[in-house]
Amino acid sequence: MEKREFESLIENGFALLPEWVRKKIKNVAILVEDEPSREIRKQEHLADDETLLGLYQGTPLSARGENYGVGTTMPDTITLYQKPIEEAAEEDGIEIKKVIADTIWHEFAHHFGMDEKEVREREKKHLR
């Protein structure tokens, strides 16, 4: 899939988040990379047979104090990894747009302060 088409699916997936959620999202950039870098794989303790679909990096809303944003504040980032998303969709027989939308939901849950365990528990309810 061409990167522009993939990015268009990201826009559509973001639009699927509830409006009240989208309104609370501030200072977050969504990036696309082909795959997690060697450094990210090491940082996330991934085995050779593991990968990431997405990665949130930043200061969750729940951890931002009164001084957040004073001075120069770089945006949080959500990186979506195109090749692993395409592979996951193919392996599971799911449309890429659904995998993207689910990954966006997952990573923004981290932005709102949920840890991995809580995100997984909520995914069981939200995504099924």
N, CA, C and O of each residue as an XYZ file, in Angstrom:
512
protein
N       0.844     -1.169      0.000
C       0.000      0.000      0.000
C       0.896      1.240      0.000
O       1.899      1.298      0.710
N       0.522      2.209     -0.792
C       1.269      3.465     -0.837
C       1.102      4.208      0.491
O       0.058      4.127      1.138
N       2.149      4.928      0.877
C       2.136      5.649      2.158
C       0.981      6.643      2.237
O       0.366      6.781      3.294
N       0.674      7.337      1.145
C      -0.413      8.335      1.158
C      -1.759      7.666      1.460
O      -2.569      8.210      2.210
N      -1.990      6.506      0.884
C      -3.237      5.779      1.145
C      -3.290      5.348      2.613
O      -4.338      5.436      3.254
N      -2.159      4.882      3.138
C      -2.064      4.486      4.539
C      -2.371      5.685      5.436
O      -3.118      5.562      6.406
N      -1.794      6.846      5.111
C      -2.032      8.059      5.893
C      -3.503      8.471      5.849
O      -4.036      8.970      6.840
N      -4.146      8.270      4.728
C      -5.572      8.567      4.613
C      -6.393      7.674      5.543
O      -7.370      8.121      6.143
N      -5.988      6.415      5.657
C      -6.669      5.500      6.580
C      -6.449      5.920      8.028
O      -7.311      5.705      8.879
N      -5.294      6.519      8.305
C      -5.041      7.033      9.657
C      -6.007      8.184      9.960
O      -6.582      8.247     11.047
N      -6.177      9.081      9.005
C      -7.129     10.180      9.194
C      -8.524      9.639      9.478
O      -9.217     10.139     10.365
N      -8.937      8.623      8.732
C     -10.253      8.012      8.939
C     -10.333      7.338     10.308
O     -11.351      7.439     10.993
N      -9.264      6.652     10.704
C      -9.242      5.987     12.006
C      -9.303      6.969     13.151
O      -9.972      6.716     14.153
N      -8.609      8.097     13.015
C      -8.650      9.138     14.040
C     -10.069      9.692     14.156
O     -10.551      9.945     15.260
N     -10.725      9.877     13.037
C     -12.091     10.417     13.029
C     -13.083      9.482     13.723
O     -14.162      9.917     14.125
N     -12.729      8.204     13.867
C     -13.609      7.248     14.546
C     -13.565      7.372     16.063
O     -14.442      6.858     16.757
N     -12.538      8.059     16.583
C     -12.508      8.298     18.023
C     -13.695      9.187     18.375
O     -14.057     10.068     17.596
N     -14.304      8.967     19.537
C     -15.426      9.834     19.917
C     -15.004     11.302     19.927
O     -13.856     11.629     20.224
N     -15.939     12.165     19.601
C     -15.643     13.595     19.518
C     -15.077     14.133     20.832
O     -14.148     14.940     20.820
N     -15.630     13.691     21.965
C     -15.146     14.197     23.258
C     -13.684     13.811     23.480
O     -12.943     14.534     24.146
N     -13.269     12.667     22.920
C     -11.871     12.237     23.026
C     -11.003     13.129     22.145
O      -9.978     13.644     22.590
N     -11.419     13.307     20.897
C     -10.636     14.136     19.964
C     -10.456     15.551     20.493
O      -9.400     16.150     20.294
N     -11.469     16.100     21.167
C     -11.377     17.462     21.703
C     -10.342     17.577     22.820
O      -9.781     18.652     23.032
N     -10.082     16.483     23.536
C      -9.135     16.515     24.648
C      -7.693     16.263     24.206
O      -6.765     16.434     24.997
N      -7.505     15.867     22.975
C      -6.163     15.559     22.482
C      -5.460     16.858     22.121
O      -5.912     17.618     21.265
N      -4.352     17.086     22.790
C      -3.574     18.302     22.571
C      -2.105     17.944     22.424
O      -1.586     17.101     23.155
N      -1.441     18.584     21.480
C       0.010     18.465     21.330
C       0.474     17.024     21.074
O       1.394     16.532     21.728
N      -0.179     16.356     20.108
C       0.188     14.992     19.730
C       0.362     14.932     18.215
O      -0.521     15.347     17.465
N       1.496     14.415     17.775
C       1.758     14.207     16.353
C       1.636     12.719     16.047
O       2.141     11.880     16.793
N       0.967     12.400     14.951
C       0.884     11.012     14.500
C       1.876     10.847     13.355
O       1.816     11.548     12.346
N       2.787      9.901     13.543
C       3.846      9.641     12.576
C       3.667      8.261     11.961
O       3.011      7.398     12.542
N       4.247      8.055     10.793
C       4.238      6.747     10.139
C       5.673      6.362      9.848
O       6.436      7.141      9.277
N       6.030      5.162     10.243
C       7.322      4.582      9.886
C       7.063      3.184      9.346
O       6.035      2.572      9.639
N       7.999      2.691      8.562
C       7.827      1.346      7.999
C       7.786      0.285      9.092
O       6.883     -0.551      9.132
N       8.781      0.333      9.978
C       8.906     -0.665     11.041
C       9.575     -0.023     12.253
O      10.201      1.031     12.138
N       9.439     -0.664     13.422
C      10.174     -0.147     14.592
C      11.678     -0.245     14.356
O      12.168     -1.240     13.822
N      12.394      0.782     14.752
C      13.841      0.783     14.612
C      14.470     -0.210     15.590
O      13.814     -0.710     16.504
N      15.733     -0.474     15.378
C      16.478     -1.347     16.286
C      16.438     -0.786     17.713
O      16.290     -1.532     18.681
N      16.572      0.541     17.825
C      16.559      1.185     19.146
C      15.205      1.025     19.834
O      15.144      0.745     21.031
N      14.129      1.200     19.084
C      12.778      1.043     19.652
C      12.538     -0.405     20.038
O      11.961     -0.680     21.090
N      12.977     -1.335     19.196
C      12.815     -2.764     19.519
C      13.513     -3.082     20.837
O      12.977     -3.809     21.674
N      14.723     -2.527     21.015
C      15.472     -2.756     22.252
C      14.769     -2.086     23.435
O      14.605     -2.695     24.493
N      14.357     -0.836     23.250
C      13.660     -0.083     24.300
C      12.396     -0.817     24.772
O      12.083     -0.820     25.962
N      11.683     -1.429     23.843
C      10.423     -2.108     24.157
C      10.608     -3.592     24.488
O       9.633     -4.317     24.682
N      11.865     -4.035     24.549
C      12.205     -5.420     24.916
C      11.494     -6.440     24.019
O      10.917     -7.416     24.499
N      11.550     -6.191     22.707
C      10.895     -7.086     21.760
C      11.813     -8.247     21.381
O      12.997     -8.058     21.100
N      11.251     -9.430     21.378
C      11.976    -10.600     20.889
C      12.026    -10.535     19.361
O      11.325     -9.735     18.743
N      12.852    -11.374     18.769
C      12.992    -11.373     17.311
C      11.673    -11.634     16.591
O      11.460    -11.132     15.487
N      10.784    -12.419     17.209
C       9.516    -12.752     16.571
C       8.375    -11.813     16.977
O       7.213    -12.084     16.676
N       8.701    -10.717     17.656
C       7.698     -9.744     18.079
C       7.887     -8.428     17.338
O       8.977     -8.115     16.860
N       6.801     -7.664     17.252
C       6.879     -6.341     16.649
C       5.852     -5.434     17.309
O       5.127     -5.850     18.213
N       5.800     -4.218     16.857
C       4.831     -3.238     17.335
C       3.974     -2.769     16.167
O       4.447     -2.654     15.036
N       2.717     -2.502     16.458
C       1.855     -1.863     15.466
C       1.913     -0.351     15.643
O       1.815      0.407     14.678
N       2.075      0.073     16.904
C       2.132      1.492     17.197
C       2.873      1.735     18.492
O       3.099      0.812     19.274
N       3.255      2.994     18.718
C       3.985      3.346     19.933
C       3.654      4.778     20.322
O       3.795      5.704     19.522
N       3.210      4.944     21.568
C       2.978      6.281     22.133
C       4.215      6.683     22.911
O       4.731      5.904     23.713
N       4.693      7.895     22.678
C       5.808      8.438     23.442
C       5.456      9.860     23.843
O       5.121     10.694     23.001
N       5.536     10.123     25.138
C       5.245     11.469     25.602
C       4.814     11.481     27.051
O       5.082     10.544     27.804
N       4.145     12.550     27.429
C       3.644     12.722     28.785
C       2.131     12.559     28.754
O       1.428     13.405     28.201
N       1.624     11.481     29.342
C       0.171     11.273     29.324
C      -0.572     12.446     29.970
O      -0.037     13.131     30.842
N      -1.794     12.663     29.535
C      -2.608     13.746     30.088
C      -2.701     13.647     31.605
O      -2.680     14.662     32.302
N      -2.803     12.425     32.114
C      -2.955     12.228     33.557
C      -1.691     12.594     34.339
O      -1.746     12.741     35.560
N      -0.557     12.744     33.654
C       0.710     13.055     34.332
C       1.168     14.498     34.102
O       2.214     14.909     34.605
N       0.395     15.249     33.353
C       0.785     16.632     33.054
C       0.400     17.525     34.232
O      -0.770     17.637     34.597
N       1.385     18.134     34.794
C       1.142     19.038     35.911
C       0.860     20.445     35.428
O       0.704     20.691     34.232
N       0.797     21.365     36.380
C       0.479     22.745     36.049
C       1.566     23.417     35.218
O       1.295     24.412     34.545
N       2.772     22.902     35.251
C       3.867     23.498     34.475
C       4.018     22.901     33.078
O       4.885     23.326     32.314
N       3.180     21.917     32.739
C       3.271     21.343     31.405
C       2.969     22.432     30.370
O       1.991     23.169     30.490
N       3.806     22.512     29.383
C       3.597     23.467     28.302
C       4.230     24.817     28.548
O       4.176     25.693     27.685
N       4.837     25.001     29.723
C       5.548     26.251     29.982
C       6.869     26.173     29.236
O       7.649     25.243     29.438
N       7.112     27.128     28.393
C       8.304     27.066     27.555
C       8.044     26.190     26.340
O       6.898     25.892     26.002
N       9.105     25.791     25.706
C       8.982     24.955     24.520
C       8.653     23.529     24.930
O       9.388     22.908     25.698
N       7.560     23.021     24.420
C       7.150     21.655     24.720
C       6.973     20.907     23.408
O       6.097     21.228     22.605
N       7.807     19.920     23.210
C       7.696     19.103     22.001
C       6.412     18.275     22.088
O       5.997     17.886     23.179
N       5.792     18.008     20.954
C       4.563     17.214     20.995
C       4.846     15.761     21.370
O       5.922     15.225     21.104
N       3.853     15.147     21.992
C       3.883     13.702     22.157
C       3.808     13.120     20.750
O       3.385     13.796     19.812
N       4.216     11.874     20.610
C       4.104     11.234     19.301
C       3.420      9.887     19.427
O       3.586      9.161     20.407
N       2.660      9.587     18.418
C       2.132      8.246     18.214
C       2.667      7.818     16.860
O       2.361      8.427     15.835
N       3.461      6.777     16.868
C       4.030      6.270     15.626
C       3.295      4.995     15.250
O       3.191      4.066     16.051
N       2.789      4.958     14.030
C       2.165      3.746     13.496
C       3.157      3.108     12.536
O       3.762      3.781     11.702
N       3.310      1.799     12.671
C       4.281      1.058     11.870
C       3.550      0.335     10.742
O       2.840     -0.645     10.968
N       3.739      0.834      9.537
C       2.958      0.397      8.387
C       3.110     -1.086      8.067
O       2.108     -1.787      7.924
N       4.335     -1.577      7.951
C       4.520     -2.989      7.562
C       3.921     -3.953      8.579
O       3.208     -4.873      8.179
N       4.177     -3.786      9.876
C       3.547     -4.694     10.842
C       2.015     -4.615     10.829
O       1.342     -5.628     11.021
N       1.467     -3.424     10.605
C       0.011     -3.292     10.530
C      -0.512     -4.045      9.311
O      -1.509     -4.762      9.403
N       0.151     -3.884      8.179
C      -0.278     -4.594      6.969
C      -0.169     -6.111      7.168
O      -1.058     -6.859      6.762
N       0.917     -6.555      7.791
C       1.100     -7.989      8.047
C       0.053     -8.526      9.014
O      -0.468     -9.623      8.812
N      -0.264     -7.763     10.067
C      -1.277     -8.194     11.040
C      -2.641     -8.312     10.374
O      -3.381     -9.260     10.633
N      -2.971     -7.358      9.524
C      -4.251     -7.404      8.822
C      -4.337     -8.643      7.938
O      -5.357     -9.332      7.918
N      -3.266     -8.917      7.214
C      -3.242    -10.074      6.321
C      -3.327    -11.381      7.107
O      -4.100    -12.271      6.753
N      -2.528    -11.496      8.176
C      -2.510    -12.714      8.982
C      -3.854    -12.991      9.635
O      -4.279    -14.144      9.717
N      -4.528    -11.941     10.101
C      -5.792    -12.104     10.818
C      -7.006    -12.017      9.903
O      -8.133    -12.209     10.358
N      -6.796    -11.730      8.617
C      -7.908    -11.615      7.684
C      -8.815    -10.430      8.011
O     -10.035    -10.510      7.865
N      -8.205     -9.332      8.452
C      -8.945     -8.129      8.835
C      -8.537     -7.007      7.896
O      -7.403     -6.977      7.418
N      -9.449     -6.089      7.630
C      -9.113     -4.945      6.799
C      -8.060     -4.081      7.494
O      -8.082     -3.912      8.713
N      -7.151     -3.545      6.706
C      -6.096     -2.689      7.249
C      -6.704     -1.513      8.003
O      -6.191     -1.116      9.049
N      -7.789     -0.955      7.481
C      -8.377      0.218      8.144
C      -8.842     -0.105      9.555
O      -8.811      0.767     10.423
N      -9.272     -1.341      9.807
C      -9.681     -1.725     11.164
C      -8.457     -1.851     12.068
O      -8.488     -1.405     13.215
N      -7.392     -2.449     11.567
C      -6.165     -2.573     12.369
C      -5.627     -1.183     12.708
O      -5.191     -0.944     13.834
N      -5.656     -0.277     11.748
C      -5.202      1.089     11.997
C      -6.083      1.755     13.050
O      -5.567      2.337     14.005
N      -7.394      1.677     12.891
C      -8.312      2.309     13.848
C      -8.112      1.738     15.252
O      -8.103      2.483     16.231
N      -7.953      0.425     15.348
C      -7.737     -0.211     16.655
C      -6.404      0.235     17.267
O      -6.312      0.449     18.475
N      -5.378      0.372     16.430
C      -4.065      0.805     16.913
C      -4.116      2.256     17.384
O      -3.523      2.600     18.406
N      -4.812      3.094     16.650
C      -4.973      4.489     17.066
C      -5.672      4.543     18.421
O      -5.231      5.258     19.321
N      -6.753      3.794     18.565
C      -7.477      3.750     19.851
C      -6.527      3.331     20.971
O      -6.499      3.952     22.034
N      -5.753      2.278     20.729
C      -4.817      1.737     21.725
C      -3.800      2.802     22.151
O      -3.586      3.021     23.344
N      -3.186      3.449     21.186
C      -2.130      4.416     21.507
C      -2.685      5.673     22.172
O      -2.039      6.236     23.056
N      -3.865      6.119     21.763
C      -4.456      7.274     22.445
C      -4.913      6.913     23.854
O      -4.978      7.788     24.717
N      -5.228      5.655     24.105
C      -5.531      5.238     25.475
C      -4.304      5.459     26.359
O      -4.436      5.877     27.509
N      -3.118      5.181     25.829
C      -1.883      5.481     26.569
C      -1.744      6.988     26.785
O      -1.334      7.422     27.861
N      -2.079      7.780     25.778
C      -2.017      9.238     25.893
C      -2.905      9.730     27.046
O      -2.583     10.713     27.714
N      -4.007      9.041     27.262
C      -4.921      9.431     28.335
C      -4.492      8.856     29.685
O      -5.163      9.079     30.693
N      -3.374      8.113     29.711
C      -2.797      7.681     30.983
C      -2.975      6.218     31.339
O      -2.589      5.804     32.432
N      -3.541      5.434     30.456
C      -3.729      4.010     30.754
C      -2.432      3.243     30.518
O      -1.733      3.473     29.531
N      -2.120      2.328     31.438
C      -0.965      1.458     31.222
C      -1.390      0.304     30.314
O      -2.564      0.167     29.971
N      -0.417     -0.519     29.934
C      -0.692     -1.587     28.958
C      -1.772     -2.553     29.440
O      -2.627     -2.968     28.657
N      -1.737     -2.912     30.718
C      -2.733     -3.850     31.258
C      -4.143     -3.264     31.160
O      -5.075     -3.944     30.733
N      -4.289     -2.014     31.555
C      -5.602     -1.376     31.501
C      -6.081     -1.224     30.062
O      -7.259     -1.433     29.773
N      -5.170     -0.862     29.158
C      -5.549     -0.737     27.750
C      -6.067     -2.070     27.233
O      -7.104     -2.120     26.571
N      -5.351     -3.149     27.530
C      -5.764     -4.483     27.057
C      -7.139     -4.872     27.608
O      -7.962     -5.442     26.892
N      -7.380     -4.562     28.880
C      -8.681     -4.881     29.474
C      -9.799     -4.096     28.785
O     -10.863     -4.646     28.500
N      -9.558     -2.825     28.523
C     -10.575     -1.999     27.866
C     -10.762     -2.383     26.403
O     -11.856     -2.262     25.854
N      -9.687     -2.844     25.782
C      -9.807     -3.291     24.384
C     -10.776     -4.460     24.277
O     -11.550     -4.548     23.323
N     -10.732     -5.343     25.242
C     -11.633     -6.498     25.222
C     -13.085     -6.034     25.149
O     -13.903     -6.656     24.471
N     -13.402     -4.950     25.841
C     -14.763     -4.411     25.845
C     -15.023     -3.549     24.625
O     -16.068     -3.674     23.986
N     -14.073     -2.668     24.294
C     -14.262     -1.664     23.248
C     -14.186     -2.221     21.829
O     -14.989     -1.856     20.971
N     -13.230     -3.093     21.588
C     -12.935     -3.499     20.216
C     -13.620     -4.778     19.778
O     -13.521     -5.158     18.612
N     -14.279     -5.420     20.644
C     -14.925     -6.690     20.238
C     -16.356     -6.502     19.894
O     -17.036     -7.464     19.536
